[in-house]
Amino acid sequence: MATMSYHLIIEEKRKEMIQLAEDYGYTSTLTVQASQELDYLLNTFSPSYQSSLVSSN
């Protein structure tokens, strides 16, 4: 269940970043900041997500 929450958080941040890129450009400070936040989320939650997939098999 918690894994799904991480997935949704990451997906929302990804959508936000794409919208910012469309509105302000790829090199905008806002877009870059959202990209860095997405990187952090991916680096933080991906190992736990992958572990849950392995342990469920």
Buried (B, 14 or more C-beta within 10 A) or exposed (E): EEBEEBEEBBEEBBEBBEEBBEEEEEEEEBBBEBBEEBEEBBEEBEEEBEEEEEEEE
